[in-house]
Each structure stands twice: as C-alpha cells, then as structure tokens.
Amino acid sequence: MVAERQAAVDVAVASLHAAHRDVRVLERLRDRLRDAWMLAERRREQKELDWLGSVRHALRAASQENVT
C-alpha cells in the first residue's frame, strides 16, 4: 500500500516537473518572439522617422530656394 502510494507520488512529481519544464520552454519561446517583433517594430518606426526627416528637409530646402 505504501509502495503504491509512493509510486503514485513519484509519478505525480515527475509529471509536475515535466509540466514546469514545458512552461519554461513556452515562456522562452514567447520572449524570443516578442523580442523579434519589438526589434522589427523599432526598425520600421526608425525607417518612418528617417523618411519623415528626409521629407521635411526636402520641403525646407525647396521653400528656401523659392525665397532667395
């Protein structure tokens, strides 16, 4: 009886450890995906800001040419 109960506890503990390991794997995967998405978003945003700066510079240069 005690041996059966101990075997059941051992199986439950092993199952708990496996589930905990799986959760950690999924958390690391989620973190890597989030980091990759954030990097892509920062790059996209920087490209937009660079484009905006170029357009503003071109408009300013064009308006100064018209003044002189």
C-alpha positions as CSV (number, residue, x, y, z in Angstrom):
1,M,0.0,0.0,0.0
2,V,2.7,2.4,1.0
3,A,4.8,1.5,-2.0
4,E,1.9,2.1,-4.4
5,R,1.2,5.4,-2.8
6,Q,4.9,6.4,-3.1
7,A,5.0,5.3,-6.7
8,A,1.9,7.4,-7.4
9,V,3.6,10.4,-5.7
10,D,6.8,9.8,-7.8
11,V,4.7,9.8,-11.0
12,A,2.9,13.0,-10.0
13,V,6.2,14.7,-9.1
14,A,7.7,13.7,-12.4
15,S,4.6,14.9,-14.2
16,L,4.8,18.2,-12.3
17,H,8.5,18.7,-13.3
18,A,7.8,17.9,-16.9
19,A,4.9,20.4,-17.0
20,H,7.1,23.1,-15.3
21,R,9.8,22.5,-17.9
22,D,7.3,22.8,-20.7
23,V,6.0,26.1,-19.3
24,R,9.5,27.5,-19.1
25,V,10.1,26.4,-22.7
26,L,7.0,28.1,-23.8
27,E,7.9,31.3,-21.9
28,R,11.3,31.4,-23.5
29,L,9.7,31.0,-26.9
30,R,7.2,33.8,-26.2
31,D,10.0,36.0,-25.1
32,R,12.1,35.4,-28.2
33,L,9.0,36.0,-30.4
34,R,8.2,39.2,-28.6
35,D,11.9,40.4,-28.8
36,A,12.0,39.7,-32.5
37,W,8.7,41.6,-33.0
38,M,9.9,44.5,-31.0
39,L,13.1,44.7,-33.0
40,A,11.2,44.7,-36.3
41,E,8.8,47.4,-35.0
42,R,11.7,49.6,-33.9
43,R,13.3,49.2,-37.3
44,R,10.1,50.0,-39.0
45,E,9.5,53.0,-36.8
46,Q,13.1,54.3,-37.4
47,K,12.6,54.0,-41.2
48,E,9.4,56.0,-40.9
49,L,11.2,58.7,-38.9
50,D,14.1,58.7,-41.3
51,W,11.6,59.2,-44.2
52,L,9.8,62.0,-42.4
53,G,13.1,63.7,-41.7
54,S,14.1,63.5,-45.4
55,V,10.7,64.9,-46.5
56,R,10.9,67.8,-44.0
57,H,14.5,68.5,-45.1
58,A,13.4,68.5,-48.8
59,L,10.4,70.7,-48.1
60,R,12.5,73.2,-46.1
61,A,15.2,73.3,-48.8
62,A,12.6,73.8,-51.5
63,S,10.9,76.6,-49.6
64,Q,14.3,78.3,-49.0
65,E,15.1,78.1,-52.7
66,N,11.8,79.9,-53.5
67,V,12.6,82.7,-51.0
68,T,16.0,83.5,-52.5
